[in-house]
Amino acid sequence: MVLRFSAVIASIIVVTSCGSSSVEVEKEEAFVIPDGEKLFIQSCSSCHGCDGTLGMSGASDLSKSTMTFNEMKFVIEKGKGAMPRFKEMLSKEGELDAVVEHVRTLKKD
């Protein structure tokens, strides 16, 4: 009986002492940097193409875009013309910015 009680107490101590470090790990792992290219391919490539030049449904050629970061972000959030708004689809922290950063890599001078 004493041995069983000691084992329970030891388990509680181990779980309690590990608890704070596991919470820290969870906090660190909670924010993962979104993959802008992957999100772009999933959400945008059907009209813009993987390289931004497809132009389906009147989509702009992103390789020729002169928009600033904030202008691109606004258009992606709100939509424009036939392009739907993506504010809700890219709502996790950092997703919208990651897509804009990827779109900026498609620009050809």
NUBANU-176858 format. One record per atom (N, C-alpha, C, CB): atom name; y, x, z; residue number from 1. Coordinates in pm, 1 decimal, always signed. Glycine has a CB too. Example, Ala and Ser with C-alpha at 12.3 -4.5 7.8 and 13.67 -1.06 7.14 Angstrom:
+----+----------+----------+----------+-----+
: at :    north :     east :       up :   i :
+----+----------+----------+----------+-----+
:  N :   -569.0 :  +1319.0 :   +780.0 :   1 :
: CA :   -450.0 :  +1230.0 :   +780.0 :   1 :
:  C :   -330.0 :  +1320.0 :   +780.0 :   1 :
: CB :   -447.3 :  +1130.8 :   +904.6 :   1 :
:  N :   -225.0 :  +1285.0 :   +708.0 :   2 :
: CA :   -106.0 :  +1367.0 :   +714.0 :   2 :
:  C :     +3.0 :  +1290.0 :   +787.0 :   2 :
: CB :    -59.8 :  +1408.4 :   +572.5 :   2 :
+----+----------+----------+----------+-----+
***
This chain:
+----+----------+----------+----------+-----+
: at :    north :     east :       up :   i :
+----+----------+----------+----------+-----+
:  N :   -118.8 :    +82.6 :     +0.0 :   1 :
: CA :     +0.0 :     +0.0 :     +0.0 :   1 :
:  C :   +125.2 :    +87.1 :     +0.0 :   1 :
: CB :     -0.2 :    -94.0 :   +120.6 :   1 :
:  N :   +128.5 :   +191.0 :    +85.4 :   2 :
: CA :   +243.3 :   +280.8 :    +91.6 :   2 :
:  C :   +256.3 :   +356.3 :    -39.1 :   2 :
: CB :   +230.3 :   +379.0 :   +209.6 :   2 :
:  N :   +145.7 :   +394.7 :    -99.2 :   3 :
: CA :   +147.2 :   +466.8 :   -226.0 :   3 :
:  C :   +205.3 :   +379.0 :   -336.7 :   3 :
: CB :     +5.2 :   +513.4 :   -263.4 :   3 :
:  N :   +165.9 :   +251.6 :   -340.5 :   4 :
: CA :   +215.5 :   +159.1 :   -441.0 :   4 :
:  C :   +365.7 :   +137.6 :   -421.7 :   4 :
: CB :   +139.5 :    +24.7 :   -433.7 :   4 :
:  N :   +410.3 :   +122.4 :   -297.8 :   5 :
: CA :   +552.2 :   +103.7 :   -267.0 :   5 :
:  C :   +631.8 :   +227.2 :   -309.6 :   5 :
: CB :   +572.3 :    +75.9 :   -115.7 :   5 :
:  N :   +577.1 :   +345.2 :   -285.3 :   6 :
: CA :   +643.6 :   +469.8 :   -324.3 :   6 :
:  C :   +656.5 :   +479.4 :   -475.5 :   6 :
: CB :   +566.8 :   +590.9 :   -270.4 :   6 :
:  N :   +555.4 :   +435.2 :   -547.7 :   7 :
: CA :   +559.1 :   +438.2 :   -693.7 :   7 :
:  C :   +666.4 :   +344.4 :   -746.8 :   7 :
: CB :   +422.5 :   +400.4 :   -751.8 :   7 :
:  N :   +679.2 :   +228.7 :   -685.8 :   8 :
: CA :   +782.1 :   +132.3 :   -727.4 :   8 :
:  C :   +920.6 :   +190.3 :   -700.9 :   8 :
: CB :   +764.9 :     -3.3 :   -652.8 :   8 :
:  N :   +941.9 :   +247.5 :   -584.8 :   9 :
: CA :  +1071.3 :   +308.4 :   -550.5 :   9 :
:  C :  +1102.2 :   +423.7 :   -646.1 :   9 :
: CB :  +1071.0 :   +359.0 :   -403.4 :   9 :
:  N :  +1004.9 :   +505.5 :   -676.6 :  10 :
: CA :  +1025.6 :   +617.8 :   -768.6 :  10 :
:  C :  +1062.3 :   +567.1 :   -907.1 :  10 :
: CB :   +899.6 :   +705.9 :   -776.2 :  10 :
:  N :   +998.1 :   +459.6 :   -952.1 :  11 :
: CA :  +1030.3 :   +401.6 :  -1082.8 :  11 :
:  C :  +1172.7 :   +349.3 :  -1085.7 :  11 :
: CB :   +932.8 :   +289.0 :  -1117.1 :  11 :
:  N :  +1213.8 :   +284.0 :   -979.3 :  12 :
: CA :  +1351.0 :   +230.6 :   -971.1 :  12 :
:  C :  +1451.4 :   +344.4 :   -975.2 :  12 :
: CB :  +1370.6 :   +146.8 :   -842.1 :  12 :
:  N :  +1424.3 :   +451.7 :   -903.4 :  13 :
: CA :  +1515.4 :   +567.0 :   -901.3 :  13 :
:  C :  +1526.0 :   +628.8 :  -1040.5 :  13 :
: CB :  +1467.2 :   +673.1 :   -799.2 :  13 :
:  N :  +1414.0 :   +645.1 :  -1109.9 :  14 :
: CA :  +1414.8 :   +704.0 :  -1244.2 :  14 :
:  C :  +1492.9 :   +614.4 :  -1340.0 :  14 :
: CB :  +1270.0 :   +725.1 :  -1295.9 :  14 :
:  N :  +1465.5 :   +484.2 :  -1337.9 :  15 :
: CA :  +1535.0 :   +391.3 :  -1426.8 :  15 :
:  C :  +1683.9 :   +389.7 :  -1396.4 :  15 :
: CB :  +1476.8 :   +249.8 :  -1413.7 :  15 :
:  N :  +1719.8 :   +387.5 :  -1270.2 :  16 :
: CA :  +1860.7 :   +384.6 :  -1231.4 :  16 :
:  C :  +1931.9 :   +512.9 :  -1271.5 :  16 :
: CB :  +1874.0 :   +362.6 :  -1081.2 :  16 :
:  N :  +1867.6 :   +626.6 :  -1250.1 :  17 :
: CA :  +1932.8 :   +752.8 :  -1284.0 :  17 :
:  C :  +1944.5 :   +771.1 :  -1434.5 :  17 :
: CB :  +1856.4 :   +869.4 :  -1223.6 :  17 :
:  N :  +1851.3 :   +717.2 :  -1510.7 :  18 :
: CA :  +1857.4 :   +727.3 :  -1656.8 :  18 :
:  C :  +1948.6 :   +621.6 :  -1716.5 :  18 :
: CB :  +1718.1 :   +714.8 :  -1716.7 :  18 :
:  N :  +1974.4 :   +518.1 :  -1643.1 :  19 :
: CA :  +2053.7 :   +406.9 :  -1694.5 :  19 :
:  C :  +2188.7 :   +447.0 :  -1747.0 :  19 :
: CB :  +2071.8 :   +305.9 :  -1589.1 :  19 :
:  N :  +2262.5 :   +530.3 :  -1676.0 :  20 :
: CA :  +2396.5 :   +566.1 :  -1721.7 :  20 :
:  C :  +2391.9 :   +650.1 :  -1848.1 :  20 :
: CB :  +2471.1 :   +640.7 :  -1612.9 :  20 :
:  N :  +2295.2 :   +738.5 :  -1859.3 :  21 :
: CA :  +2288.9 :   +820.7 :  -1980.5 :  21 :
:  C :  +2243.7 :   +737.7 :  -2100.2 :  21 :
: CB :  +2193.8 :   +939.9 :  -1960.0 :  21 :
:  N :  +2155.7 :   +640.3 :  -2078.8 :  22 :
: CA :  +2113.2 :   +558.3 :  -2191.9 :  22 :
:  C :  +2226.8 :   +468.0 :  -2238.3 :  22 :
: CB :  +1990.3 :   +474.2 :  -2154.4 :  22 :
:  N :  +2312.6 :   +426.1 :  -2147.3 :  23 :
: CA :  +2428.3 :   +346.7 :  -2186.2 :  23 :
:  C :  +2521.9 :   +431.9 :  -2269.3 :  23 :
: CB :  +2501.2 :   +290.4 :  -2062.6 :  23 :
:  N :  +2539.3 :   +557.9 :  -2232.0 :  24 :
: CA :  +2625.0 :   +647.5 :  -2309.5 :  24 :
:  C :  +2569.7 :   +668.0 :  -2449.7 :  24 :
: CB :  +2639.7 :   +782.3 :  -2238.6 :  24 :
:  N :  +2439.1 :   +681.6 :  -2461.5 :  25 :
: CA :  +2377.8 :   +699.7 :  -2592.9 :  25 :
:  C :  +2398.8 :   +574.8 :  -2676.1 :  25 :
: CB :  +2227.1 :   +731.8 :  -2580.1 :  25 :
:  N :  +2381.7 :   +456.9 :  -2615.2 :  26 :
: CA :  +2402.6 :   +332.5 :  -2688.0 :  26 :
:  C :  +2546.2 :   +323.6 :  -2737.3 :  26 :
: CB :  +2368.8 :   +211.7 :  -2599.8 :  26 :
:  N :  +2642.3 :   +363.6 :  -2656.2 :  27 :
: CA :  +2781.8 :   +359.7 :  -2697.0 :  27 :
:  C :  +2806.6 :   +454.3 :  -2814.3 :  27 :
: CB :  +2872.9 :   +395.8 :  -2579.3 :  27 :
:  N :  +2746.2 :   +572.2 :  -2809.9 :  28 :
: CA :  +2763.1 :   +668.7 :  -2917.9 :  28 :
:  C :  +2700.1 :   +618.1 :  -3046.8 :  28 :
: CB :  +2702.3 :   +803.3 :  -2879.2 :  28 :
:  N :  +2586.2 :   +552.7 :  -3037.3 :  29 :
: CA :  +2516.1 :   +505.1 :  -3154.9 :  29 :
:  C :  +2570.8 :   +372.4 :  -3206.3 :  29 :
: CB :  +2370.0 :   +491.2 :  -3124.6 :  29 :
:  N :  +2655.2 :   +305.5 :  -3128.1 :  30 :
: CA :  +2706.5 :   +175.0 :  -3166.6 :  30 :
:  C :  +2793.6 :   +183.2 :  -3290.3 :  30 :
: CB :  +2784.4 :   +113.7 :  -3053.0 :  30 :
:  N :  +2868.1 :   +291.1 :  -3309.6 :  31 :
: CA :  +2953.3 :   +304.2 :  -3426.6 :  31 :
:  C :  +2891.9 :   +403.4 :  -3523.7 :  31 :
: CB :  +3095.2 :   +347.9 :  -3386.7 :  31 :
:  N :  +2848.3 :   +351.3 :  -3635.3 :  32 :
: CA :  +2792.9 :   +433.1 :  -3742.0 :  32 :
:  C :  +2892.6 :   +429.8 :  -3856.2 :  32 :
: CB :  +2650.9 :   +382.5 :  -3787.4 :  32 :
:  N :  +2924.7 :   +545.4 :  -3910.1 :  33 :
: CA :  +3020.9 :   +550.6 :  -4019.6 :  33 :
:  C :  +2959.6 :   +480.1 :  -4140.6 :  33 :
: CB :  +3060.0 :   +698.6 :  -4054.0 :  33 :
:  N :  +3026.7 :   +376.0 :  -4188.8 :  34 :
: CA :  +2972.1 :   +301.1 :  -4302.3 :  34 :
:  C :  +2965.9 :   +386.3 :  -4429.4 :  34 :
: CB :  +3056.2 :   +176.1 :  -4327.8 :  34 :
:  N :  +2867.5 :   +359.8 :  -4512.5 :  35 :
: CA :  +2850.4 :   +427.9 :  -4640.0 :  35 :
:  C :  +2926.8 :   +348.4 :  -4745.7 :  35 :
: CB :  +2698.3 :   +442.2 :  -4677.7 :  35 :
:  N :  +3045.9 :   +394.4 :  -4781.1 :  36 :
: CA :  +3131.7 :   +324.7 :  -4875.5 :  36 :
:  C :  +3068.7 :   +307.2 :  -5012.0 :  36 :
: CB :  +3260.3 :   +397.3 :  -4889.7 :  36 :
:  N :  +2996.5 :   +408.1 :  -5058.9 :  37 :
: CA :  +2932.0 :   +397.9 :  -5190.3 :  37 :
:  C :  +2825.9 :   +288.5 :  -5189.4 :  37 :
: CB :  +2868.9 :   +532.9 :  -5230.7 :  37 :
:  N :  +2744.2 :   +285.6 :  -5085.0 :  38 :
: CA :  +2639.1 :   +184.0 :  -5075.5 :  38 :
:  C :  +2700.0 :    +43.9 :  -5069.2 :  38 :
: CB :  +2550.6 :   +209.2 :  -4951.8 :  38 :
:  N :  +2803.9 :    +27.4 :  -4987.5 :  39 :
: CA :  +2870.3 :   -102.7 :  -4977.3 :  39 :
:  C :  +2933.1 :   -143.3 :  -5110.0 :  39 :
: CB :  +2977.1 :    -99.6 :  -4867.9 :  39 :
:  N :  +2992.1 :    -46.1 :  -5181.1 :  40 :
: CA :  +3051.6 :    -73.3 :  -5311.9 :  40 :
:  C :  +2944.8 :   -120.8 :  -5410.3 :  40 :
: CB :  +3122.5 :    +52.3 :  -5366.3 :  40 :
:  N :  +2831.9 :    -51.5 :  -5413.2 :  41 :
: CA :  +2724.2 :    -89.3 :  -5504.7 :  41 :
:  C :  +2673.3 :   -229.1 :  -5472.5 :  41 :
: CB :  +2608.9 :    +12.0 :  -5497.4 :  41 :
:  N :  +2658.7 :   -259.9 :  -5344.3 :  42 :
: CA :  +2609.0 :   -391.5 :  -5303.4 :  42 :
:  C :  +2709.5 :   -502.7 :  -5334.8 :  42 :
: CB :  +2577.1 :   -391.3 :  -5153.9 :  42 :
:  N :  +2836.7 :   -477.1 :  -5312.5 :  43 :
: CA :  +2937.0 :   -583.2 :  -5318.7 :  43 :
:  C :  +3020.8 :   -585.9 :  -5446.0 :  43 :
: CB :  +3027.2 :   -570.5 :  -5203.3 :  43 :
:  N :  +3037.2 :   -472.7 :  -5512.8 :  44 :
: CA :  +3136.5 :   -462.2 :  -5619.1 :  44 :
:  C :  +3082.0 :   -424.4 :  -5755.9 :  44 :
: CB :  +3237.6 :   -363.6 :  -5580.3 :  44 :
:  N :  +2967.5 :   -359.4 :  -5760.2 :  45 :
: CA :  +2919.6 :   -301.6 :  -5886.1 :  45 :
:  C :  +2880.6 :   -405.5 :  -5990.7 :  45 :
: CB :  +2802.1 :   -213.1 :  -5858.9 :  45 :
:  N :  +2850.0 :   -527.3 :  -5949.8 :  46 :
: CA :  +2811.7 :   -627.4 :  -6049.2 :  46 :
:  C :  +2926.7 :   -657.1 :  -6144.8 :  46 :
: CB :  +2766.3 :   -756.2 :  -5980.3 :  46 :
:  N :  +3048.8 :   -641.3 :  -6101.8 :  47 :
: CA :  +3165.7 :   -661.3 :  -6189.4 :  47 :
:  C :  +3231.7 :   -529.6 :  -6229.8 :  47 :
: CB :  +3268.4 :   -750.0 :  -6119.8 :  47 :
:  N :  +3240.5 :   -436.0 :  -6136.2 :  48 :
: CA :  +3310.2 :   -309.8 :  -6163.8 :  48 :
:  C :  +3217.8 :   -200.3 :  -6217.8 :  48 :
: CB :  +3377.8 :   -260.5 :  -6037.8 :  48 :
:  N :  +3085.6 :   -218.4 :  -6201.4 :  49 :
: CA :  +2992.0 :   -113.9 :  -6240.4 :  49 :
:  C :  +2987.1 :     -5.1 :  -6134.3 :  49 :
: CB :  +3030.8 :    -54.4 :  -6376.3 :  49 :
:  N :  +2884.0 :    +74.3 :  -6136.5 :  50 :
: CA :  +2867.9 :   +180.0 :  -6035.9 :  50 :
:  C :  +2977.4 :   +286.2 :  -6043.9 :  50 :
: CB :  +2732.4 :   +246.1 :  -6051.9 :  50 :
:  N :  +3032.1 :   +305.1 :  -6163.0 :  51 :
: CA :  +3137.8 :   +405.5 :  -6178.8 :  51 :
:  C :  +3277.4 :   +343.4 :  -6185.2 :  51 :
: CB :  +3112.9 :   +487.1 :  -6304.3 :  51 :
:  N :  +3285.8 :   +211.0 :  -6166.6 :  52 :
: CA :  +3415.5 :   +143.1 :  -6163.5 :  52 :
:  C :  +3471.1 :   +103.0 :  -6298.2 :  52 :
: CB :  +3513.0 :   +229.0 :  -6097.2 :  52 :
:  N :  +3395.1 :   +124.8 :  -6408.4 :  53 :
: CA :  +3448.2 :   +102.0 :  -6543.0 :  53 :
:  C :  +3388.6 :    -18.5 :  -6615.4 :  53 :
: CB :  +3425.7 :   +223.5 :  -6625.4 :  53 :
:  N :  +3300.2 :    -95.3 :  -6556.2 :  54 :
: CA :  +3227.9 :   -201.6 :  -6625.0 :  54 :
:  C :  +3319.2 :   -312.1 :  -6677.7 :  54 :
: CB :  +3125.9 :   -261.0 :  -6532.6 :  54 :
:  N :  +3406.4 :   -365.2 :  -6593.9 :  55 :
: CA :  +3501.5 :   -466.8 :  -6638.0 :  55 :
:  C :  +3444.4 :   -605.1 :  -6662.6 :  55 :
: CB :  +3565.5 :   -421.5 :  -6760.1 :  55 :
:  N :  +3336.6 :   -643.3 :  -6597.6 :  56 :
: CA :  +3280.6 :   -778.6 :  -6611.3 :  56 :
:  C :  +3373.1 :   -879.8 :  -6545.2 :  56 :
: CB :  +3138.6 :   -786.5 :  -6548.9 :  56 :
:  N :  +3378.9 :   -997.9 :  -6601.3 :  57 :
: CA :  +3459.0 :  -1109.1 :  -6546.5 :  57 :
:  C :  +3605.1 :  -1070.9 :  -6527.6 :  57 :
: CB :  +3401.1 :  -1155.1 :  -6413.1 :  57 :
:  N :  +3655.1 :   -981.3 :  -6610.3 :  58 :
: CA :  +3795.6 :   -941.0 :  -6601.4 :  58 :
:  C :  +3824.5 :   -836.8 :  -6494.2 :  58 :
: CB :  +3879.5 :  -1060.8 :  -6575.7 :  58 :
:  N :  +3720.3 :   -775.5 :  -6438.9 :  59 :
: CA :  +3740.1 :   -674.5 :  -6333.9 :  59 :
:  C :  +3815.8 :   -554.3 :  -6388.1 :  59 :
: CB :  +3604.9 :   -629.5 :  -6275.7 :  59 :
:  N :  +3905.3 :   -502.9 :  -6307.5 :  60 :
: CA :  +3984.4 :   -385.5 :  -6346.2 :  60 :
:  C :  +3897.8 :   -260.7 :  -6356.9 :  60 :
: CB :  +4096.9 :   -361.7 :  -6245.7 :  60 :
:  N :  +3940.4 :   -169.4 :  -6442.7 :  61 :
: CA :  +3876.9 :    -39.1 :  -6454.4 :  61 :
:  C :  +3929.9 :    +45.9 :  -6339.1 :  61 :
: CB :  +3905.7 :    +28.0 :  -6595.1 :  61 :
:  N :  +3847.6 :    +66.2 :  -6238.6 :  62 :
: CA :  +3889.8 :   +136.4 :  -6117.4 :  62 :
:  C :  +3914.0 :   +284.8 :  -6141.2 :  62 :
: CB :  +3786.2 :   +119.0 :  -6009.1 :  62 :
:  N :  +3860.7 :   +338.4 :  -6248.7 :  63 :
: CA :  +3882.8 :   +479.7 :  -6277.2 :  63 :
:  C :  +4026.5 :   +505.5 :  -6322.5 :  63 :
: CB :  +3784.7 :   +527.9 :  -6383.8 :  63 :
:  N :  +4098.6 :   +398.2 :  -6355.5 :  64 :
: CA :  +4237.7 :   +410.4 :  -6399.2 :  64 :
:  C :  +4336.2 :   +351.9 :  -6298.6 :  64 :
: CB :  +4255.7 :   +342.4 :  -6532.9 :  64 :
:  N :  +4288.9 :   +315.1 :  -6183.2 :  65 :
: CA :  +4373.8 :   +250.3 :  -6084.0 :  65 :
:  C :  +4485.5 :   +341.1 :  -6033.9 :  65 :
: CB :  +4290.3 :   +204.3 :  -5967.7 :  65 :
:  N :  +4602.5 :   +283.9 :  -6017.8 :  66 :
: CA :  +4717.3 :   +356.3 :  -5961.5 :  66 :
:  C :  +4754.3 :   +301.3 :  -5824.3 :  66 :
: CB :  +4838.5 :   +347.4 :  -6056.1 :  66 :
:  N :  +4670.6 :   +213.5 :  -5770.7 :  67 :
: CA :  +4698.0 :   +152.3 :  -5640.2 :  67 :
:  C :  +4687.4 :   +253.4 :  -5527.7 :  67 :
: CB :  +4602.5 :    +36.8 :  -5614.6 :  67 :
:  N :  +4767.8 :   +230.7 :  -5423.6 :  68 :
: CA :  +4757.8 :   +310.9 :  -5301.5 :  68 :
:  C :  +4639.2 :   +260.6 :  -5219.4 :  68 :
: CB :  +4890.5 :   +304.2 :  -5218.2 :  68 :
:  N :  +4604.6 :   +334.3 :  -5116.7 :  69 :
: CA :  +4497.3 :   +294.8 :  -5025.2 :  69 :
:  C :  +4522.4 :   +154.4 :  -4971.7 :  69 :
: CB :  +4485.4 :   +395.1 :  -4908.5 :  69 :
:  N :  +4643.3 :   +130.6 :  -4921.0 :  70 :
: CA :  +4674.8 :     +0.6 :  -4861.1 :  70 :
:  C :  +4674.7 :   -112.5 :  -4962.9 :  70 :
: CB :  +4809.3 :     +6.4 :  -4792.9 :  70 :
:  N :  +4718.7 :    -85.6 :  -5084.4 :  71 :
: CA :  +4715.0 :   -187.9 :  -5188.9 :  71 :
:  C :  +4571.1 :   -225.2 :  -5223.0 :  71 :
: CB :  +4788.4 :   -139.0 :  -5314.9 :  71 :
:  N :  +4484.8 :   -125.0 :  -5234.8 :  72 :
: CA :  +4342.6 :   -151.5 :  -5261.9 :  72 :
:  C :  +4280.3 :   -232.5 :  -5148.5 :  72 :
: CB :  +4265.2 :    -18.9 :  -5281.1 :  72 :
:  N :  +4310.2 :   -191.7 :  -5028.2 :  73 :
: CA :  +4254.9 :   -261.0 :  -4911.6 :  73 :
:  C :  +4297.1 :   -407.3 :  -4911.4 :  73 :
: CB :  +4300.0 :   -192.6 :  -4781.4 :  73 :
:  N :  +4423.1 :   -433.3 :  -4943.5 :  74 :
: CA :  +4474.5 :   -570.0 :  -4947.0 :  74 :
:  C :  +4400.7 :   -652.9 :  -5052.4 :  74 :
: CB :  +4625.9 :   -569.8 :  -4975.5 :  74 :
:  N :  +4382.8 :   -598.2 :  -5172.5 :  75 :
: CA :  +4314.9 :   -670.1 :  -5279.8 :  75 :
:  C :  +4169.4 :   -697.9 :  -5242.8 :  75 :
: CB :  +4321.9 :   -590.3 :  -5410.8 :  75 :
:  N :  +4102.1 :   -600.8 :  -5183.7 :  76 :
: CA :  +3962.1 :   -620.8 :  -5143.6 :  76 :
:  C :  +3953.5 :   -727.3 :  -5034.6 :  76 :
: CB :  +3899.3 :   -487.8 :  -5093.9 :  76 :
:  N :  +4043.8 :   -723.6 :  -4939.0 :  77 :
: CA :  +4043.8 :   -823.6 :  -4831.8 :  77 :
:  C :  +4071.9 :   -963.5 :  -4883.7 :  77 :
: CB :  +4146.3 :   -787.2 :  -4726.4 :  77 :
:  N :  +4172.7 :   -977.9 :  -4966.7 :  78 :
: CA :  +4222.8 :  -1109.6 :  -5007.3 :  78 :
:  C :  +4168.4 :  -1159.0 :  -5140.7 :  78 :
: CB :  +4371.4 :  -1105.8 :  -5014.4 :  78 :
:  N :  +4120.1 :  -1067.2 :  -5225.3 :  79 :
: CA :  +4076.3 :  -1104.5 :  -5358.8 :  79 :
:  C :  +4195.0 :  -1107.5 :  -5453.9 :  79 :
: CB :  +4005.4 :  -1240.7 :  -5356.6 :  79 :
:  N :  +4163.7 :  -1115.9 :  -5583.2 :  80 :
: CA :  +4270.0 :  -1119.8 :  -5684.0 :  80 :
:  C :  +4210.2 :  -1172.8 :  -5813.6 :  80 :
: CB :  +4334.5 :   -978.0 :  -5705.3 :  80 :
:  N :  +4274.8 :  -1271.1 :  -5873.7 :  81 :
: CA :  +4221.4 :  -1329.8 :  -5995.6 :  81 :
:  C :  +4082.4 :  -1386.6 :  -5970.8 :  81 :
: CB :  +4217.5 :  -1226.0 :  -6108.2 :  81 :
:  N :  +3984.7 :  -1345.2 :  -6050.9 :  82 :
: CA :  +3846.8 :  -1393.3 :  -6035.8 :  82 :
:  C :  +3772.4 :  -1322.5 :  -5922.4 :  82 :
: CB :  +3770.5 :  -1374.3 :  -6166.4 :  82 :
:  N :  +3830.7 :  -1216.2 :  -5870.7 :  83 :
: CA :  +3764.8 :  -1140.8 :  -5763.2 :  83 :
:  C :  +3776.6 :  -1216.9 :  -5631.5 :  83 :
: CB :  +3826.6 :   -998.9 :  -5749.4 :  83 :
:  N :  +3663.3 :  -1243.1 :  -5566.8 :  84 :
: CA :  +3668.1 :  -1313.3 :  -5437.7 :  84 :
:  C :  +3717.0 :  -1221.0 :  -5326.5 :  84 :
: CB :  +3529.5 :  -1369.4 :  -5402.0 :  84 :
:  N :  +3754.3 :  -1282.0 :  -5216.4 :  85 :
: CA :  +3792.7 :  -1202.0 :  -5099.8 :  85 :
:  C :  +3667.0 :  -1146.5 :  -5032.8 :  85 :
: CB :  +3876.0 :  -1286.9 :  -4998.7 :  85 :
:  N :  +3678.9 :  -1025.7 :  -4984.4 :  86 :
: CA :  +3565.4 :   -959.6 :  -4920.1 :  86 :
:  C :  +3590.5 :   -932.3 :  -4771.9 :  86 :
: CB :  +3534.1 :   -829.3 :  -4991.4 :  86 :
:  N :  +3695.5 :   -991.1 :  -4718.5 :  87 :
: CA :  +3729.9 :   -967.3 :  -4578.1 :  87 :
:  C :  +3613.5 :   -998.1 :  -4484.1 :  87 :
: CB :  +3850.6 :  -1051.2 :  -4539.1 :  87 :
:  N :  +3546.2 :  -1109.4 :  -4506.7 :  88 :
: CA :  +3434.6 :  -1147.4 :  -4419.8 :  88 :
:  C :  +3308.3 :  -1066.1 :  -4448.7 :  88 :
: CB :  +3404.7 :  -1295.7 :  -4435.7 :  88 :
:  N :  +3285.1 :  -1033.7 :  -4574.6 :  89 :
: CA :  +3164.4 :   -958.7 :  -4610.7 :  89 :
:  C :  +3170.8 :   -813.6 :  -4563.6 :  89 :
: CB :  +3143.4 :   -962.8 :  -4761.5 :  89 :
:  N :  +3290.1 :   -758.4 :  -4557.3 :  90 :
: CA :  +3309.0 :   -619.8 :  -4512.9 :  90 :
:  C :  +3383.7 :   -620.8 :  -4380.2 :  90 :
: CB :  +3386.8 :   -535.8 :  -4620.0 :  90 :
:  N :  +3328.6 :   -694.4 :  -4284.2 :  91 :
: CA :  +3399.5 :   -717.5 :  -4159.3 :  91 :
:  C :  +3362.4 :   -622.4 :  -4045.7 :  91 :
: CB :  +3375.3 :   -855.9 :  -4115.5 :  91 :
:  N :  +3254.1 :   -547.1 :  -4060.9 :  92 :
: CA :  +3218.6 :   -452.2 :  -3955.3 :  92 :
:  C :  +3317.7 :   -337.5 :  -3956.3 :  92 :
: CB :  +3073.6 :   -399.5 :  -3973.4 :  92 :
:  N :  +3337.1 :   -281.0 :  -3839.3 :  93 :
: CA :  +3435.9 :   -174.1 :  -3823.7 :  93 :
:  C :  +3415.8 :    -61.8 :  -3924.4 :  93 :
: CB :  +3429.9 :   -118.1 :  -3683.1 :  93 :
:  N :  +3519.9 :    -32.7 :  -3999.3 :  94 :
: CA :  +3519.2 :    +78.8 :  -4091.4 :  94 :
:  C :  +3466.8 :    +49.2 :  -4231.3 :  94 :
: CB :  +3440.4 :   +185.6 :  -4034.0 :  94 :
:  N :  +3403.5 :    -66.4 :  -4252.3 :  95 :
: CA :  +3344.4 :    -94.3 :  -4382.8 :  95 :
:  C :  +3448.8 :   -104.1 :  -4493.7 :  95 :
: CB :  +3264.9 :   -222.5 :  -4376.6 :  95 :
:  N :  +3553.7 :   -177.8 :  -4469.9 :  96 :
: CA :  +3656.7 :   -195.6 :  -4572.2 :  96 :
:  C :  +3720.8 :    -62.4 :  -4609.0 :  96 :
: CB :  +3763.8 :   -293.8 :  -4523.7 :  96 :
:  N :  +3754.9 :    +16.2 :  -4509.4 :  97 :
: CA :  +3813.6 :   +148.2 :  -4534.7 :  97 :
:  C :  +3716.7 :   +238.3 :  -4611.0 :  97 :
: CB :  +3854.1 :   +214.7 :  -4402.6 :  97 :
:  N :  +3588.0 :   +230.4 :  -4577.7 :  98 :
: CA :  +3488.3 :   +313.1 :  -4645.3 :  98 :
:  C :  +3478.3 :   +276.4 :  -4793.3 :  98 :
: CB :  +3351.1 :   +297.9 :  -4577.5 :  98 :
:  N :  +3486.3 :   +147.2 :  -4823.9 :  99 :
: CA :  +3481.8 :   +104.2 :  -4964.0 :  99 :
:  C :  +3605.2 :   +154.4 :  -5037.1 :  99 :
: CB :  +3471.9 :    -50.0 :  -4974.5 :  99 :
:  N :  +3722.9 :   +141.5 :  -4975.4 : 100 :
: CA :  +3845.7 :   +189.1 :  -5038.9 : 100 :
:  C :  +3836.3 :   +339.3 :  -5064.9 : 100 :
: CB :  +3968.8 :   +157.0 :  -4950.9 : 100 :
:  N :  +3788.5 :   +414.2 :  -4968.3 : 101 :
: CA :  +3773.7 :   +558.5 :  -4986.9 : 101 :
:  C :  +3680.4 :   +589.0 :  -5103.8 : 101 :
: CB :  +3720.7 :   +624.1 :  -4858.5 : 101 :
:  N :  +3573.0 :   +513.6 :  -5114.9 : 102 :
: CA :  +3481.6 :   +536.0 :  -5226.9 : 102 :
:  C :  +3549.2 :   +501.9 :  -5359.7 : 102 :
: CB :  +3353.5 :   +452.2 :  -5209.4 : 102 :
:  N :  +3618.2 :   +389.7 :  -5365.1 : 103 :
: CA :  +3686.9 :   +350.1 :  -5488.7 : 103 :
:  C :  +3784.1 :   +458.6 :  -5531.8 : 103 :
: CB :  +3761.6 :   +216.2 :  -5469.6 : 103 :
:  N :  +3850.3 :   +520.1 :  -5437.6 : 104 :
: CA :  +3945.7 :   +627.1 :  -5470.5 : 104 :
:  C :  +3875.9 :   +747.9 :  -5533.8 : 104 :
: CB :  +4021.4 :   +671.0 :  -5344.3 : 104 :
:  N :  +3747.4 :   +767.2 :  -5505.1 : 105 :
: CA :  +3674.2 :   +879.2 :  -5566.6 : 105 :
:  C :  +3638.9 :   +850.6 :  -5712.1 : 105 :
: CB :  +3546.4 :   +908.7 :  -5487.6 : 105 :
:  N :  +3648.1 :   +725.4 :  -5753.3 : 106 :
: CA :  +3614.3 :   +685.8 :  -5889.9 : 106 :
:  C :  +3729.4 :   +713.5 :  -5988.2 : 106 :
: CB :  +3577.6 :   +537.3 :  -5893.2 : 106 :
:  N :  +3848.0 :   +735.9 :  -5934.8 : 107 :
: CA :  +3965.3 :   +755.5 :  -6020.2 : 107 :
:  C :  +3954.1 :   +885.7 :  -6099.2 : 107 :
: CB :  +4094.0 :   +755.7 :  -5935.7 : 107 :
:  N :  +3982.3 :   +871.7 :  -6226.4 : 108 :
: CA :  +3984.0 :   +988.7 :  -6314.2 : 108 :
:  C :  +4128.0 :  +1013.9 :  -6354.5 : 108 :
: CB :  +3892.5 :   +968.1 :  -6440.3 : 108 :
:  N :  +4170.3 :  +1138.4 :  -6346.6 : 109 :
: CA :  +4310.2 :  +1170.3 :  -6379.5 : 109 :
:  C :  +4337.2 :  +1176.8 :  -6525.2 : 109 :
: CB :  +4349.3 :  +1298.5 :  -6319.2 : 109 :
+----+----------+----------+----------+-----+
***
